[in-house]
Amino acid sequence: MNVFAVPDLPEVHPGDSLPALIRERVDLRPDDVVCVASTVVSKVERRIADLSAFDPGPRARELAADLERATGDEKDPRFAQAVLEESTDLLMEAPFLLTETRFGHVTVNAGIDRSNVPGGDLLLLPKRPSESAARIESGLDADRVIVTDTCGRPFRHGQRGVAIGWAGMPAARDWRGERDREGRELDVTVQAVVDELAAAANLVAGEGAGGTPVVVVRDFEFGDHAGSDALFRDVEGDFVRQALRGWSYAGH
C-alpha cells in the first residue's frame, strides 16, 4: 500500500470544485482511496461562520460560566451557542464540551475549528460528511473517498485521524464468522478500516500549516470480507456514554 499527499493544492474558497483541483494535480486510479480533510470540505461548502451570528441563550451562558469556573479561562457564550446548535447531545459539560454531532460523531466542541479560518471566526464540520464524500467521489476517477478529521482519544494522549464520512466502500471489515489460525470462529471482530485509512492519511498530511489536506491511498485491498457501515455506536450499546450520563466533573 502506498500513501502520498496530493501536492500544490491552493487555499480553497467557498464554491471551489475539490474534484477539479485534485484531478489537476494527480492521476488517480479507480481503486485509489482519496482521503480529504474535513477542513477543506467545510470551506468549499461554505461552513465558515462568525461568532456574531450566534446569539447565546440561557443554556449557552450557563455552560460558558461553568467552563470558566472549571478551567479558569474566559469562555465566550457565543461559542457555546455554536456548539449547541451543531450538536444533538451534550455528553460532558466540563472541563470541556463533549458532544454528538448531527451526523453521529462524538467529539469535543462539535468539531468546530478556530484555526486556519480565512474570512471568519469558526469552521464548522460538514453537515453530512458521507454525502460530501459521495459528491467528491462522483467528480473523481477514484471510486472511494473518505472525509477525515482529527480528534483526541479517551485513555490516550494525542490526536489521530478518523473518518467522519465515506463513499464507495464500507466503513468496516466484518470478520465475524471467519476463522482464526487455530480454527476458532471470530464472533466480535469488526475492523474500522475507514478510521485506519484516515489515520494513515493523517501521518502524511500532517497538522498546522502543512497545506496538504488531500491524501491518496493506493493499492489498498478491502479483501473478501463482509462489509459494515456501523461506525458510530448507538446510544443503547454505548456503555461509556451511558456511564457519562451519571457522571459530573469533580471540579465543577
N, C-alpha and C positions, 0 to 999 in steps of 0.2 A: 504494500500500500504506500502511495506517495502523497504527501500533504504539502501544498505550496500556496502562498498568498498571491492573489491577483495584483500585479504591480501597477503603480502610477495611477491609481484611481483618484480623481479630483474630489474636492469638497462637494458633496451633493447638496441639492437645493430642493425645496418643495416642488413637486411635479416632475422632477427628473425621471428618466427611464433607467432603472437599475439594470434590467436585462441588456439594454443597448450599451451602457457603459461597460458592462462585463464582457459582452461579445467583442467589443472593440479591442480588448486587451488580452484575451486568451482564447485559444481554440479548444473548445470543450468537446468531450466525447459523450455519447448518450448515457454511459453508465457512470459518469462522474457524479459525485455528490458536491453540490455547491452550498457552502455554509456562509450565511450573510448575517453580519452583526445587526442586532435589532436597532442600534442607533441610526444606521443609515436608512433602514426601512422606515423608522419613525419620521426621519427628516423628509423623505420624499412623500410620505403620506400625511404631511402637514400636522404632525403631532407635537409641534412646538407651542408652548403656552407661556404667558406672562403671569406672574403671581397676582397681578392686579385683576385678572379675570376670575379669581376665586374669592367670593365673599364668605368669610368664615362664619359659620353658625355656632350656636352654643356648644355643640359637641366638639367641634374643631378647637374652639378656645379652651375648653376643658382639657383636651388632650395636650395642647401646646403648653398649658400651665403645668400639667403633671410631668411632662417631659423636662421642663425647665427645673422642676424640683428634683427630679431623679438624676439629671446629668449635670446641673449647674450651668448649662449653656442656654443662651437665649434662643427661643424657638418661635418661628413665625406661624401664627394660626392659619394664615392663608395656605401655607404648605400643607399643614394638617388637613385643611379642607380639600386640597387637591388629592391627597392620598385617599381620603374617604370617598371622593367621587369616582376614583379609579378602582375601587375595591367592592367586593361583595361580602367580605367577612373580615373582622379585626380580631386576630388571634392573640396578639400581645400589645399592650398599651405603653409599657415601659420596660427597660430603658430605651426602647426603640419601637416603632410601629411595624409589626409583622402582620401582613395582610394577604388575603387571597384576591388575585386579580379577577376581572370579569371573565377571563377565559380559563381560570382554574389553577394558575401558577401561584404558589405561595412564596412570597419574597418580602424583603424589607421595603417599606415606603412605596408599595405597589410598583416597584421597579422604576420609579421616577428618577431620572438622571439630572444632575445640576452641573455637569462638566461638559465642555465641548458643545455648547448650545448656541450657535450663532443666531442672533435675531430674537432671542427670548430668554426667559429665566429657567424654564423647565423643559425637559424632553420626556414625554410620556411614552410608555410602551405601545406598540401597535395594538389596535383594538382587537383584532382577530388574527394572530400571527400565522396560523395554519392557512387561512385564506390569503394572507400576504405571500406566504411561501408558494401557494398554488399559482398566484398571479405571476410571480417571478419565474417559476418553472415553465409557464406557458410561453414565455418570451425567450427562453434559452434553448440551446441544443441539448443540454443535460436534462435527464428525466427526474432527478432527485434534488430537492432543495431543503435546507434546514435554516430556520431563523434562530440565531443564538443570542444568549445573554450571559452575563457573569453574575454570580451571586455567591454568598457565603454558605457554609455548611454547618449544621449542628454537630457538636462534638469535635470539630476540627478548626484550626486556624486557616485563614486564607480563602481566596475565591477561586472558582473554576468555571469553565464554560458549561452551559446547559442548553438544551433545546427548549424553546418555548412555542415553536411552530414547525411543521414539516409537511412535505408533499412529495408524492411519488414513491414512498416507501413506508413500511410500518414503523412505528416508534420502537418496537422491541422484538427481539427474537424470543420465541416461546419454546423453551426446551422441555417443557413438561410432557411426559410420556416417552421421551427418549431415554437411552440407557447410558450409564457411565462405564468406565473401563472394567468395572467388576460385574457389569451386567445388571446393576440395580437401577430401577426406574426413577427418573427425576420427577419430583412432584411439586416443587416450588420455584424452580429457577426460571425467571424471565429477565432477559438481559436488555437493558435500556440502551440500545445501540445509538439512537439519535443523541443521547446525552454523551456517550463516549466519543462519537464523532465531533460533537460540539467542543468537547474538552480538547481533543487533538487539534482542532482548528484554532482554538484559543492560544495554544502553545506557539503557533506560527504567527497569528495576528498580533499578539501582544496586547498591551494596555496603553492608556495615556495618549501620547501624541504620535503613536506609531503610524496611523493613517493607512492601515491595511485591513479594512473591515470585511473583505471577501476572501474566502479560502476555498480551494478546490481539493477534495479528497479523491484521488484516482486509484482505481483497481481495488476498491473495497467490494467484497462479495458478501451478500447477506447470507448466502448458503441455503441449503434445503431444510428450512425450518418453518414452522408456523409463525405467523406474524401477529402482533397485537398493537393496538393504539391506546391501550390503557396506561398512559404515562402519569397522569395526575390522580392521586388517590381520592376515592370517595370519602366523605366525612365518616360514613359508617364503618369503614375499615381502616381509618387513620387514627391509631391509638394515641399517637403523640399529640395530635390536635385535640382529641378528647381530653387528654390529661391537662393541656393548657387551659381549657375552659374553667378548670377549678384551681388554677394557679395565679398567684399575684406576685409582683416584683417586691423583693424584701425591702428595697429602699424606697418603696412607693409611699 
